[in-house]
Amino acid sequence: MSRLTLHTAGSPHGHRASVMLEELGLEYVVHKLDYVGGVVRDPGYAKVSPLGKFPALEIDDADSLPHTLFGSGAILLHLALTTGKLLPGEPAARGEVLNWLNLVMTDLTPAVSGQFRFNVLAPDRFDYAIDFFAAEVRRCLAALDGRLASCPYLGGAEYSVADVAAFPFVDATAKGGSLKDGSMPHLARWYAEVGAREAVQRGMKVPA
Ligand SMILES: N[C@@H](CCC(=O)N[C@@H](CS)C(=O)NCC(=O)O)C(=O)O
């Protein structure tokens, strides 16, 4: 029986991990980090996560030495691989999931994070960055919408780790009005459906 400790303070990155744990039905303890002004202030947290960022997941497992996963990508893939859930075994189907997981992690995520940084956190207005990240977010959401026109979930027929990774970031853009103009109906359908999942609703509230 594993003892899992999730270090988080909310945010889309943190919610990826908590939604994944909820989807898998795993028991875990939440350590709520002291996160102020974009910085984690817990002394010693750098021993858990080298950049001092969250989420991180400490695993104390009878079958292996205790170990720590830092970063939402490592947490999602490790849990999918060790449980055999939310990642298909068949190579072509798994490749599709990995395609969309990678797009979400390396294109959508930096676009949404950059948009937040330059729209909300930056002390000065920098039009080039604001316009660039707005266009990048739109480009990624349009790609998700196009994909979801032909299948129910990002990875294909089944709900997968790609949907778990995407939801908190699509949610952040939706709260900013990205789905309001009706131009992305397939993404809006997916957003409503995934957002209605009980595990997603529980995970999005962590830490309480
Ligand atoms: N690569 C990490 C990035 C996580 C990340 O950016 N976390 C932010 C909160 S959303 C953080 O911990 N920031 C604190 C800092 O930058 O010092 C992941 O995918 O989980």
The ligand as an SDF file (V2000), in Angstrom:
LIG
                    3D

 20 19  0  0  0  0  0  0  0  0999 V2000
    7.0890   22.0970  -15.0830 N   0  0  0  0  0  0  0  0  0  0  0  0
    6.2290   22.2130  -13.9190 C   0  0  0  0  0  0  0  0  0  0  0  0
    5.8550   23.6740  -13.7530 C   0  0  0  0  0  0  0  0  0  0  0  0
    5.0280   23.8860  -12.5240 C   0  0  0  0  0  0  0  0  0  0  0  0
    4.8930   25.3550  -12.1850 C   0  0  0  0  0  0  0  0  0  0  0  0
    5.1750   26.2560  -12.9910 O   0  0  0  0  0  0  0  0  0  0  0  0
    4.4280   25.5850  -10.9560 N   0  0  0  0  0  0  0  0  0  0  0  0
    4.2770   26.9390  -10.4610 C   0  0  0  0  0  0  0  0  0  0  0  0
    2.8710   27.1470   -9.9040 C   0  0  0  0  0  0  0  0  0  0  0  0
    1.6900   27.1310  -11.2180 S   0  0  0  0  0  0  0  0  0  0  0  0
    5.2380   27.1590   -9.3200 C   0  0  0  0  0  0  0  0  0  0  0  0
    5.4380   26.2660   -8.5200 O   0  0  0  0  0  0  0  0  0  0  0  0
    5.8200   28.3570   -9.2270 N   0  0  0  0  0  0  0  0  0  0  0  0
    6.6860   28.7060   -8.1530 C   0  0  0  0  0  0  0  0  0  0  0  0
    7.9710   29.3050   -8.6600 C   0  0  0  0  0  0  0  0  0  0  0  0
    8.1200   29.5220   -9.8830 O   0  0  0  0  0  0  0  0  0  0  0  0
    8.8440   29.5590   -7.8270 O   0  0  0  0  0  0  0  0  0  0  0  0
    4.9880   21.3210  -14.0700 C   0  0  0  0  0  0  0  0  0  0  0  0
    4.6480   20.9590  -15.2060 O   0  0  0  0  0  0  0  0  0  0  0  0
    4.3580   20.9590  -13.0790 O   0  0  0  0  0  0  0  0  0  0  0  0
  1  2  1  0
  2  3  1  0
  2 18  1  0
  3  4  1  0
  4  5  1  0
  5  6  2  0
  5  7  1  0
  7  8  1  0
  8  9  1  0
  8 11  1  0
  9 10  1  0
 11 12  2  0
 11 13  1  0
 13 14  1  0
 14 15  1  0
 15 16  2  0
 15 17  1  0
 18 19  2  0
 18 20  1  0
M  END
$$$$
